[in-house]
């Protein structure tokens, strides 16, 4: 569903707030997976970088919503591997001691299905610490935490600066290139870029799984929670007025490095709820469903695992959101790309590959395994209408169906790595991102370990 331009109004009186101006070459807004990759890549490439993040830690959904498991996916050998190596130094930092085991998903080869490799589970605090250390080591990245993006100052087709808030102070960040790494594409939307939200009709991209008539149907929301084994029998607890069957039972159970388990109830709440329910009410309802889910599994009498000695040790501070806006770029990645695979795609500007299944948790549930990796074009990172703006997050230029495959954290980090390198090249040569030499960008990414073609017979 196509939505128009978005220019939100803010109630605060910015005329009376103190202001500080920061000048830089590259400004990255959002410190999740994509933002971490973008800021680190740009700084390593020699650019002066400012990174804004609204939370007090880096990592986005992985650290704040506790979706702290990297699912197997190809094309994750650049910055994600570097980050893993630093997280691994913490004895309780990661669950897998061999990164190559977690580098690719199961897939069909010569008519046989290869088994899926394990997920790589990490402690959220370890990700934040490692990312901060790596950014600090560049000597060229100023990281501003607890800093909220407010608006973009646009002149013609160029962003001159972005406004942000920190502790009652208004910050004005001026830069040559801006990279929107917010999960919802907030900078792009505020700058006037058009975007899609919800389903795409079949007539739009001719996707085989798309409906004839598009509806506003977003992927489901999840509030993750963490449990620990006490070793002794626990009394089941269900708060008053919470129905025991109010939450679906289907969930992913990820064992943490210290033995705890993080539970991700896949279809906990319908995705459209985020559009129509005030956030505090949404979080409250999600918390109630956490209790309902744990009570259900704690009191079950059958199953391979019994949870009667386990207790809830924490609930994530943020709800996990799989989908909102998708910004329209120079190219839109579609289901056809995912199904075709990189060998049959015609794109010459591939800057990342992925092979995760098409994984829909909305009105039209679908889990379609792919035969191999597909390529993500550089043009998907270039929003239409703004010359010095890029996007590297799940809100990049993907169709509703394709986004369900490529939204994984390591893929987002890798497209962030591409955006950061492109921004550094643009600054160096005093050109806009659209004029960057794609062949030079691809060569630089490959030298950094990024796979942009299918790795030959890697284990």
C-alpha positions in Angstrom: 0.0 0.0 0.0 1.5 3.3 -1.1 1.5 6.2 1.4 2.4 9.8 0.7 4.8 12.2 2.1 5.2 12.4 5.9 6.1 15.6 7.8 5.3 14.9 11.5 4.9 17.9 13.8 6.6 18.0 17.2 5.0 19.6 20.2 8.2 20.8 21.9 9.1 24.5 21.6 12.5 24.2 20.0 12.9 28.0 19.9 13.6 28.1 23.6 16.0 25.2 23.8 19.8 25.6 23.8 21.4 24.4 20.6 24.8 22.9 19.7 26.0 22.5 16.1 28.1 19.5 15.1 29.8 19.3 11.7 30.9 16.0 10.2 31.3 14.2 6.9 28.9 11.3 7.4 25.9 11.2 9.8 24.4 7.9 10.6 21.0 8.0 12.3 20.1 4.8 14.2 22.6 2.5 16.0 21.0 -0.9 15.3 22.5 -3.5 13.1 22.6 -1.4 10.0 23.8 1.7 11.8 26.6 -0.2 13.6 27.8 -1.5 10.2 27.4 1.8 8.4 29.2 3.9 11.1 32.0 1.4 11.5 32.6 1.0 7.8 32.6 4.7 7.1 35.0 5.5 10.0 37.3 2.7 9.0 37.4 4.0 5.5 38.6 7.4 6.7 35.5 9.5 7.0 34.6 11.6 10.0 31.4 10.1 11.4 28.6 11.0 13.9 26.3 8.2 15.0 23.0 9.0 16.7 21.1 6.4 18.7 17.9 7.0 20.7 18.6 4.2 23.2 21.5 4.1 25.7 23.0 1.0 24.0 23.8 0.0 20.5 22.2 -3.0 18.7 18.6 -2.0 18.2 16.2 -5.0 18.2 19.0 -7.4 19.0 19.9 -5.7 22.3 16.8 -3.8 23.3 14.2 -6.2 22.2 16.3 -9.3 23.0 16.1 -10.8 19.5 19.7 -11.8 20.3 20.1 -14.7 17.9 21.8 -14.5 14.5 19.9 -16.9 12.3 22.0 -18.8 9.7 22.4 -16.7 6.6 25.0 -16.5 3.8 26.9 -13.3 3.1 27.8 -12.4 6.7 31.6 -12.5 6.6 32.4 -8.8 6.9 31.7 -6.7 9.9 29.4 -9.3 11.5 32.4 -11.7 11.7 34.6 -8.9 13.1 32.0 -8.2 15.8 31.7 -11.9 16.6 35.5 -12.2 17.1 35.4 -9.4 19.7 32.2 -10.8 21.4 33.9 -14.2 21.6 36.6 -12.8 23.9 33.9 -12.6 26.6 33.6 -16.2 28.0 29.8 -15.8 28.2 29.5 -13.6 25.1 28.4 -16.0 22.4 27.0 -19.5 22.2 29.0 -20.8 19.2 32.8 -21.0 19.2 33.0 -21.6 15.4 31.6 -18.8 13.3 31.7 -20.9 10.1 29.1 -23.2 11.6 26.6 -20.3 11.8 27.3 -18.7 8.4 24.8 -20.2 6.1 21.3 -21.6 6.2 20.2 -25.0 5.0 19.5 -25.1 1.3 19.0 -27.5 -1.6 22.0 -28.7 -3.4 22.0 -31.3 -6.2 18.5 -32.2 -5.2 19.3 -32.8 -1.6 18.4 -30.6 1.4 21.4 -29.7 3.4 20.7 -29.4 7.2 20.2 -26.0 8.8 23.2 -24.8 10.8 22.7 -23.5 14.4 21.9 -19.9 15.3 24.5 -17.8 16.9 23.1 -16.5 20.2 24.8 -13.6 22.0 24.5 -11.6 25.2 23.0 -8.2 24.4 25.5 -6.4 26.7 28.4 -8.1 24.8 27.2 -6.8 21.5 26.9 -3.2 22.8 30.4 -3.3 24.4 32.1 -4.9 21.4 30.4 -2.4 19.0 31.4 0.6 21.1 35.0 -0.7 21.4 35.3 -1.2 17.6 33.8 2.3 16.9 36.1 3.9 19.4 39.1 2.2 17.9 38.6 4.0 14.6 39.2 7.3 16.2 36.8 8.9 13.8 33.3 8.2 15.1 31.5 10.3 17.7 28.7 8.1 19.1 25.8 10.0 20.6 23.6 7.7 22.7 20.2 8.6 24.2 19.9 11.1 21.3 16.6 11.2 19.5 16.3 12.2 15.8 13.7 15.0 15.5 13.6 16.2 11.9 15.6 16.7 8.7 16.4 20.1 7.3 15.9 19.8 3.6 16.7 22.4 0.9 15.6 21.3 -2.6 16.7 17.7 -2.9 19.5 17.9 -0.3 19.5 17.3 3.4 21.6 20.1 5.0 21.3 18.9 8.6 19.3 16.8 11.0 17.9 18.0 14.4 18.1 15.8 17.4 17.4 16.0 21.1 19.7 15.1 24.1 18.8 15.9 27.7 16.8 19.1 26.8 19.4 20.3 24.3 18.8 20.6 20.6 21.6 19.2 18.4 22.1 20.3 14.8 24.3 17.8 12.9 25.5 19.1 9.5 27.0 16.5 7.2 27.9 15.8 3.5 26.1 12.4 3.5 23.4 11.1 5.8 22.6 7.4 6.3 19.1 6.6 7.6 19.5 3.4 9.7 16.3 3.9 11.7 14.2 0.8 11.7 11.2 2.8 10.4 12.9 5.0 7.8 12.2 8.1 9.9 14.8 10.3 8.2 13.6 9.4 4.7 10.0 9.9 5.6 10.6 13.3 7.2 12.7 14.3 4.2 9.7 13.7 1.9 10.6 10.3 0.4 7.7 8.1 -0.6 7.3 4.7 1.0 5.2 1.6 1.1 3.6 0.0 4.1 1.8 -3.3 4.2 1.2 -5.6 1.3 2.0 -5.0 -2.4 -0.5 -6.0 -5.0 0.5 -8.5 -7.6 0.2 -5.9 -10.3 3.0 -3.8 -8.7 5.9 -6.2 -9.0 4.4 -9.3 -10.4 5.4 -11.4 -7.4 3.9 -14.9 -7.4 2.9 -14.8 -3.7 1.5 -11.3 -3.7 -2.3 -10.8 -3.4 -4.4 -9.3 -6.2 -5.6 -6.6 -3.8 -3.1 -5.3 -1.3 -4.1 -4.7 2.3 -2.5 -3.1 5.3 -1.1 -6.2 6.8 2.2 -6.1 8.8 4.3 -8.9 10.1 3.5 -9.9 13.7 5.0 -8.3 16.8 6.9 -10.1 19.6 7.9 -9.2 23.1 10.8 -11.6 24.0 11.4 -12.8 27.5 14.1 -14.6 29.4 13.8 -17.6 31.7 16.3 -19.3 34.1 16.4 -22.7 35.7 16.2 -22.5 39.5 16.7 -26.3 39.9 13.6 -26.5 42.2 10.0 -26.8 41.4 8.3 -23.4 40.9 4.7 -22.5 41.6 3.0 -21.5 38.3 1.9 -17.9 38.2 -0.8 -16.3 36.1 -1.8 -12.7 36.9 -5.5 -12.0 37.5 -7.6 -11.4 34.5 -5.0 -12.9 32.1 -6.4 -15.7 30.1 -4.1 -18.8 29.9 -4.9 -19.2 26.2 -4.4 -15.6 25.2 -1.1 -16.1 23.5 -0.1 -18.6 20.7 2.3 -21.3 21.8 4.6 -21.4 18.7 7.9 -19.9 19.7 11.7 -19.9 19.1 13.7 -21.0 22.2 17.3 -19.8 22.1 19.7 -21.0 24.7 21.9 -18.2 26.0 25.7 -18.7 26.7 25.0 -18.8 30.4 22.3 -21.5 30.1 19.3 -19.2 30.3 16.7 -19.3 27.5 15.2 -16.4 25.6 11.8 -17.1 24.2 10.5 -15.4 21.0 6.8 -16.1 20.6 6.6 -15.7 16.8 3.0 -14.5 16.3 2.4 -12.9 19.7 0.5 -9.8 18.5 -0.8 -8.8 15.1 1.5 -6.4 13.3 -1.2 -3.8 12.6 -1.6 -3.3 16.3 1.4 -1.0 16.3 -0.5 1.4 14.0 -3.7 1.7 16.1 -2.7 1.1 19.8 -0.9 3.6 22.0 2.5 2.2 22.9 2.2 1.9 26.6 -1.1 -0.1 26.1 0.7 -2.3 23.5 3.5 -3.1 25.9 1.1 -3.8 28.7 -0.8 -6.2 26.5 2.4 -7.9 25.3 3.6 -8.3 28.9 0.3 -10.0 29.8 0.8 -12.4 26.9 4.3 -13.2 28.1 2.8 -14.4 31.4 0.2 -16.3 29.6 2.7 -18.1 27.4 5.1 -19.0 30.2 2.2 -20.3 32.3 1.1 -22.5 29.4 4.5 -24.1 28.8 5.3 -24.3 32.6 2.1 -26.3 33.2 2.3 -28.5 30.2 2.5 -32.2 31.0 3.9 -33.4 27.7 6.8 -32.4 25.5 10.5 -32.9 25.2 11.3 -30.2 27.7 9.7 -29.6 31.1 9.8 -26.0 32.4 8.4 -26.6 35.9 11.7 -25.6 37.6 12.2 -22.4 35.5 11.2 -18.9 36.2 10.9 -15.6 34.3 14.1 -13.6 34.9 13.3 -10.7 32.6 11.1 -9.2 29.9 12.7 -7.2 27.0 12.3 -3.4 27.4 11.2 -3.0 23.8 8.8 -4.9 21.6 10.2 -6.6 18.5 8.9 -5.0 15.3 9.4 -6.9 12.1 8.0 -4.4 9.6 6.7 -0.8 9.2 7.7 1.6 6.4 9.7 0.5 3.3 11.3 3.5 1.5 11.1 3.5 -2.3 14.5 3.5 -3.8 16.1 3.5 -7.2 15.5 -0.3 -7.2 13.1 -2.5 -5.3 14.2 -6.0 -4.2 11.3 -8.3 -4.8 10.2 -11.9 -4.3 11.3 -12.6 -7.9 14.9 -11.7 -6.9 14.7 -14.0 -3.9 13.4 -16.9 -5.9 15.7 -16.4 -8.9 18.9 -16.5 -6.9 22.0 -14.5 -7.8 22.9 -16.5 -10.8 19.7 -15.5 -12.6 19.5 -11.9 -11.4 20.4 -9.2 -13.8 21.6 -6.6 -11.2 25.2 -5.5 -11.7 25.4 -3.5 -8.5 25.0 -6.3 -5.9 26.6 -5.3 -2.6 25.3 -8.1 -0.3 23.9 -11.6 -0.5 21.4 -13.5 1.6 19.6 -16.8 1.5 17.2 -16.7 4.5 13.7 -18.1 3.8 10.8 -15.8 2.9 9.3 -15.7 6.4 5.9 -14.1 6.8 4.1 -13.8 10.1 1.2 -11.7 9.1 -2.3 -12.3 7.6 -0.8 -14.5 4.9 1.7 -16.7 6.8 4.4 -18.2 4.7 7.8 -19.9 5.2 9.5 -20.6 1.9 13.0 -22.0 1.9 15.2 -20.7 -0.9 17.6 -22.8 -3.1 20.5 -20.5 -2.7 21.6 -16.9 -2.2 20.2 -13.8 -4.0 21.9 -10.4 -4.4 20.8 -7.1 -2.9 21.5 -4.2 -5.3 23.2 -1.0 -4.1 20.3 0.9 -5.6 18.0 -0.4 -2.9 20.0 1.9 -0.5 19.3 5.0 -2.5 16.0 6.7 -1.7 14.4 8.5 -4.6 14.3 12.3 -4.4 17.2 13.1 -2.1 20.7 13.3 -3.4 22.8 12.9 -0.3 20.7 10.4 1.6 21.1 6.6 1.9 19.2 4.0 3.8 20.5 0.8 5.5 17.9 -0.9 7.6 14.8 -3.1 7.3 13.1 0.0 5.9 15.3 0.0 2.8 13.8 -0.5 -0.7 12.3 -4.0 -0.5 8.9 -5.3 -1.3 6.7 -6.6 1.5 7.6 -10.2 0.7 11.3 -9.7 0.0 11.7 -7.8 3.3 10.6 -10.8 5.2 13.7 -12.6 3.9 16.4 -10.0 4.1 15.6 -8.3 7.4 17.9 -10.4 9.4 20.4 -8.6 11.6 23.6 -9.7 9.9 22.2 -8.9 6.4 21.3 -5.4 7.7 24.8 -5.0 9.1 26.2 -6.0 5.8 24.1 -3.5 3.8 25.2 -1.0 6.4 28.8 -1.8 5.7 28.1 -1.2 2.0 26.4 2.1 2.7 29.2 3.2 5.0 31.9 2.5 2.4 29.8 4.2 -0.3 29.4 7.3 1.9 33.2 7.4 2.5 33.9 7.2 -1.2 31.3 9.9 -1.9 33.0 12.2 0.7 36.5 11.5 -0.6 35.6 12.2 -4.2 33.1 15.0 -3.4 30.3 13.3 -5.2 26.8 12.1 -4.3 26.2 8.5 -3.4 24.5 7.8 -6.8 27.7 8.6 -8.6 29.9 6.3 -6.6 31.9 3.8 -8.7 30.0 0.6 -8.0 32.8 -1.6 -9.2 35.2 0.1 -6.8 32.7 -0.2 -4.0 32.3 -3.9 -4.7 36.0 -4.5 -4.7 36.4 -2.7 -1.4 33.6 -4.8 0.2 35.2 -8.0 -1.1 38.6 -7.0 0.4 36.8 -6.6 3.7 35.4 -10.2 3.5 31.9 -9.4 2.2 30.5 -12.0 -0.1 28.8 -10.5 -3.2 28.8 -13.8 -5.1 27.9 -17.3 -3.9 30.9 -18.6 -2.0 32.3 -21.6 -3.8 31.6 -24.8 -1.9 32.2 -23.3 1.5 31.3 -25.4 4.5 
